[in-house]
Amino acid sequence: MKNWIAGLLVGLSCSSIFAADKDIVDTAASAGTFKTLVAAVKAADLVDMLKGKGPFTVLAPNDDAFKKLPEGTVENLLKPENKEKLVAILKYHVIPSKAMAADVVKLDGKKVKTVDGSEVAIKVSNGTVTVDKAKVIKTDIDTTNGVIHVIDTVIMPPEKK
């Protein structure tokens, strides 16, 4: 009986991390696997935007995704003089509408406009969704102002001309 209650409490505490009682920023911060993303959002002064009404779909690179970047890239992007580039990269990960996994699957082969004005390419193959070259590894983390889909790679916006 004790094990069952302990398991239930662990299950409830884990599910509450992703319950829709928090906005995108608070949900990401409480998850514990988006420390780099949350730090970047703060450095880019995008907290208010992502706490705003929305709805937003955030393609959230987890901490492991940021580790794939060349050494020193994150530290360099967090410097005040690189804020504009950081803002562009982060806004490239945000779609200005709420798209659940079932909606995203219908977008196979299409491009979707992001908050930065560029478009990301959606591809579905053998049940796997990719956005540009990032694989979606967890879907439908519901928040009060949108949804988070976890991706395994930081995606980069195209160079502005």
VENMO-V491408 format. One record per residue. N is the residue number from 1. RES is the residue in one small letter. PHI is phi in radians with two decimals (none if undefined). OMEGA is omega in degrees with one decimal (NA if undefined). Layout:
N,RES,PHI,OMEGA  N,RES,PHI,OMEGA
//
This chain:
1,m,none,179.3  2,k,-1.05,179.6  3,n,-1.10,179.9  4,w,-1.12,179.8  5,i,-1.15,178.8  6,a,-1.07,178.3  7,g,-1.10,178.5  8,l,-1.11,179.9  9,l,-1.12,177.3  10,v,-1.10,179.3  11,g,-1.06,179.2  12,l,-1.15,-179.4  13,s,-1.20,177.9  14,c,-1.21,-178.8  15,s,-1.21,-179.8  16,s,-1.24,176.4  17,i,-1.04,-176.0  18,f,-1.88,177.7  19,a,-1.25,-176.3  20,a,-1.45,176.2  21,d,-1.89,179.7  22,k,-2.30,175.6  23,d,-1.36,-176.2  24,i,-1.02,-176.8  25,v,-1.14,-178.5  26,d,-1.16,177.5  27,t,-1.13,179.6  28,a,-1.11,-178.5  29,a,-1.12,-176.9  30,s,-1.36,-179.1  31,a,-1.18,178.5  32,g,1.49,-178.7  33,t,-1.92,-179.0  34,f,-2.18,-177.0  35,k,-1.04,-179.0  36,t,-1.18,178.9  37,l,-1.07,180.0  38,v,-1.10,177.4  39,a,-1.07,179.9  40,a,-1.17,178.3  41,v,-1.06,178.0  42,k,-1.16,-178.8  43,a,-1.11,-179.0  44,a,-1.55,-177.2  45,d,1.00,179.6  46,l,-1.86,-178.7  47,v,-1.04,-178.3  48,d,-1.05,178.6  49,m,-1.05,-175.7  50,l,-1.38,171.4  51,k,-1.70,-178.0  52,g,-1.22,-173.6  53,k,-1.03,-177.9  54,g,1.30,3.0  55,p,-1.39,179.1  56,f,-2.23,166.2  57,t,-2.01,179.9  58,v,-1.86,173.6  59,l,-1.58,-167.6  60,a,-1.65,173.5  61,p,-1.22,176.7  62,n,-1.39,-177.4  63,d,-1.04,178.3  64,d,-1.11,178.3  65,a,-1.12,178.9  66,f,-1.15,179.1  67,k,-1.18,178.8  68,k,-1.30,179.7  69,l,-1.18,177.5  70,p,-0.97,-178.1  71,e,-0.93,177.7  72,g,1.57,-177.0  73,t,-1.09,-177.7  74,v,-1.08,-179.6  75,e,-1.02,179.8  76,n,-1.15,-179.6  77,l,-1.15,-178.4  78,l,-1.37,177.9  79,k,-1.23,-178.9  80,p,-0.93,-178.4  81,e,-1.22,179.3  82,n,-1.91,-176.2  83,k,-1.01,-178.0  84,e,-1.04,178.8  85,k,-1.17,178.5  86,l,-1.07,178.5  87,v,-1.03,-180.0  88,a,-1.07,179.9  89,i,-1.12,-178.3  90,l,-1.16,179.1  91,k,-1.16,176.2  92,y,-1.21,179.2  93,h,-1.64,-176.1  94,v,-2.15,176.4  95,i,-1.83,-174.4  96,p,-1.40,174.1  97,s,-2.88,179.5  98,k,-1.71,179.5  99,a,-2.17,176.7  100,m,-1.34,-176.7  101,a,-0.95,-180.0  102,a,-1.08,178.2  103,d,-1.28,-176.5  104,v,-1.11,-179.7  105,v,-1.02,179.9  106,k,-1.26,-177.1  107,l,-1.67,-178.7  108,d,-0.89,177.9  109,g,1.41,-178.4  110,k,-1.83,174.8  111,k,-1.97,-178.2  112,v,-2.16,-179.1  113,k,-1.28,178.2  114,t,-1.79,-179.6  115,v,-1.07,-179.2  116,d,-1.38,178.1  117,g,1.71,177.2  118,s,-1.46,179.1  119,e,-2.10,173.6  120,v,-1.83,179.6  121,a,-1.65,179.4  122,i,-1.81,177.9  123,k,-2.39,176.7  124,v,-2.12,179.8  125,s,-2.52,179.6  126,n,0.91,177.7  127,g,1.41,179.1  128,t,-1.84,178.7  129,v,-1.78,172.9  130,t,-2.13,175.4  131,v,-2.11,-166.1  132,d,0.93,-179.7  133,k,-1.89,-179.2  134,a,-1.64,178.2  135,k,-1.55,175.6  136,v,-1.39,-174.5  137,i,-1.90,175.0  138,k,-2.66,-175.2  139,t,-2.13,167.6  140,d,0.99,170.9  141,i,-1.46,-172.5  142,d,-1.32,177.5  143,t,-2.30,-178.9  144,t,-1.21,-178.1  145,n,-2.19,177.5  146,g,2.67,-176.5  147,v,-2.53,177.2  148,i,-2.02,169.6  149,h,-2.08,-177.2  150,v,-1.47,176.8  151,i,-2.07,-173.5  152,d,-1.65,-176.3  153,t,-2.55,173.1  154,v,-1.33,-179.9  155,i,-1.67,-176.7  156,m,-1.94,178.6  157,p,-1.19,176.2  158,p,-1.16,178.5  159,e,-1.10,177.8  160,k,-1.34,-178.6  161,k,-1.79,NA
//
